[in-house]
């Protein structure tokens, strides 16, 4: 039985590292997109407060507390 050549082993390792790097890049893009979305939401909310509109309490979302009990 022959063992794989050093070149083929290196190619497989390079392919695995390329896949890992691609996943990392995708994760960074998702994180940046989430940051952009939440930053935009916070900016819009602060604009509303500046126009005299009140914000809901921090522990409340649409009339429900974080525990899920109204």
QUIJO-V309985 format. One record per residue. N is the residue number from 1. RES is the residue in three letters. SS is DSSP state (h for helix, s for strand, l for the rest). PSI is psi in whole degrees, 0 to 359 (none if undefined). OMEGA is omega in whole degrees, 0 to 359 (999 if undefined). Layout:
n: [N:N]
res: [RES:RES]
ss: [SS:SS]
psi: [PSI:PSI]
omega: [OMEGA:OMEGA]
This chain:
n: [1:2:3:4:5:6:7:8:9:10:11:12:13:14:15:16:17:18:19:20:21:22:23:24:25:26:27:28:29:30:31:32:33:34:35:36:37:38:39:40:41:42:43:44:45:46:47:48:49:50:51:52:53:54:55:56:57:58:59:60:61:62:63:64:65:66:67:68:69:70]
res: [UNK:UNK:UNK:UNK:UNK:UNK:UNK:UNK:UNK:UNK:UNK:UNK:UNK:UNK:UNK:UNK:UNK:UNK:UNK:UNK:UNK:UNK:UNK:UNK:UNK:UNK:UNK:UNK:UNK:UNK:UNK:UNK:UNK:UNK:UNK:UNK:UNK:UNK:UNK:UNK:UNK:UNK:UNK:UNK:UNK:UNK:UNK:UNK:UNK:UNK:UNK:UNK:UNK:UNK:UNK:UNK:UNK:UNK:UNK:UNK:UNK:UNK:UNK:UNK:UNK:UNK:UNK:UNK:UNK:UNK]
ss: [l:l:l:l:l:h:h:h:h:h:h:h:h:h:h:h:h:h:h:h:h:h:h:h:h:h:h:h:h:h:h:h:h:h:h:h:h:h:h:h:h:h:h:h:h:h:h:h:h:h:l:l:l:l:l:l:l:l:l:s:s:l:l:s:s:l:l:l:l:l]
psi: [132:148:155:149:160:323:316:324:316:319:318:316:318:320:317:314:326:317:317:317:322:320:318:320:319:318:319:320:319:316:317:318:317:319:315:317:312:324:320:318:318:322:315:320:318:329:320:317:322:337:13:2:138:154:151:158:153:330:13:138:112:47:2:142:171:339:350:1:129:none]
omega: [181:177:181:179:180:180:182:176:179:179:179:179:180:179:179:180:176:178:179:180:179:177:178:179:178:179:179:178:178:180:179:179:179:178:180:181:182:178:178:179:179:179:180:180:180:175:179:180:179:179:177:178:181:176:176:177:183:182:185:176:179:175:179:175:180:179:179:179:181:999]
